[in-house]
Amino acid sequence: GPAVSELRVTGEVGQNITVPCSYTVNEKSGTTSMCWGRGPCPASKCSETLVWTDGWKVTYQSHSKYLLRGKLHAGDVSLTIINAKEADSGTYCCRVEIPGLFNDQLTNL
């Protein structure tokens, strides 16, 4: 199966917190779709999806507090949580969909 990396991000309640995630844009295939979800990365897609992108723009956003402010076309898919609350603590999954079987880049943060 795919390798899963983990990273701890800390922040303060009431502040905007950016959870980093990026991938290398392949010259041949270009940008790719990805999702952010709550909880550890499942076998496919994202559980409790927060944000979904087609590689160029956000195609789904569960709430206005979740933003992708990076340059999507350059592979910066970091998640910014606006005005973070205590309830926002926990595990987040950044899944970058890489073509091919079990090639997705998974990061639990």
C-alpha positions in Angstrom: 0.0 0.0 0.0 1.0 3.7 -0.1 3.4 5.1 2.4 1.8 7.5 4.9 3.8 10.3 6.5 2.8 12.0 9.7 3.5 15.5 11.0 2.4 17.5 14.0 1.2 21.1 13.6 0.5 23.3 16.6 -1.4 26.6 16.8 -3.5 28.8 19.1 -7.2 29.1 19.5 -8.5 32.1 17.6 -5.6 32.2 15.2 -5.4 31.1 11.6 -3.5 27.8 11.4 -1.9 26.6 8.2 -1.5 22.8 7.9 1.3 22.2 5.3 0.9 19.8 2.4 2.5 19.9 -1.1 3.4 17.7 -4.0 5.8 17.9 -6.9 3.9 18.7 -10.1 4.8 16.3 -12.8 5.8 17.9 -16.1 4.0 15.3 -18.2 0.8 14.8 -16.2 0.6 18.3 -14.6 -1.5 19.1 -11.5 -3.7 16.5 -9.9 -6.8 16.3 -7.7 -6.5 16.1 -3.9 -8.7 16.3 -0.8 -8.4 17.2 2.8 -10.4 15.3 5.4 -10.8 14.9 9.1 -9.3 11.8 10.7 -6.6 9.5 9.4 -6.3 8.8 5.7 -8.6 6.0 4.6 -8.0 3.4 1.9 -9.3 5.8 -0.7 -10.6 9.4 -1.0 -11.0 11.4 2.2 -13.3 10.8 5.2 -15.3 13.8 6.4 -14.1 15.8 3.3 -13.3 19.4 4.1 -11.9 20.5 0.7 -11.5 19.0 -2.7 -9.6 20.4 -5.6 -9.2 19.3 -9.3 -5.6 20.6 -9.3 -6.5 24.0 -10.5 -9.4 25.2 -8.3 -11.3 24.2 -5.3 -14.3 22.2 -6.4 -15.8 21.4 -2.9 -15.5 23.3 0.4 -17.4 22.0 3.4 -17.2 25.3 5.3 -15.8 28.8 4.6 -13.3 28.4 7.5 -11.2 25.9 5.4 -9.1 27.6 2.7 -6.4 26.6 0.3 -4.3 29.8 0.0 -1.3 28.3 -1.8 -0.5 28.1 -5.5 -2.4 25.0 -6.5 -0.8 24.9 -9.9 2.6 24.7 -8.2 1.5 21.8 -5.9 1.0 23.9 -2.7 -2.2 22.4 -1.2 -1.7 23.6 2.4 -4.9 23.9 4.4 -5.6 27.1 6.3 -8.1 26.9 9.2 -9.5 30.4 9.9 -10.1 31.4 13.5 -9.2 27.9 14.9 -11.3 26.5 17.7 -10.4 23.8 20.2 -12.7 21.4 18.3 -10.5 21.8 15.3 -7.7 19.8 17.0 -7.2 16.2 15.8 -5.9 14.4 12.8 -6.3 15.7 9.2 -5.6 13.8 6.0 -4.0 15.3 2.9 -4.5 12.9 0.0 -2.9 13.8 -3.3 -4.2 11.5 -6.0 -1.3 10.2 -8.1 -2.3 8.2 -11.2 -1.8 4.5 -10.9 -2.7 1.8 -8.3 -1.9 2.7 -4.7 0.3 5.7 -5.7 -1.6 8.4 -3.7 0.5 10.6 -1.5 -1.0 10.4 2.0 -0.1 12.7 4.9 -1.7 12.5 8.4 -1.3 15.8 10.2 
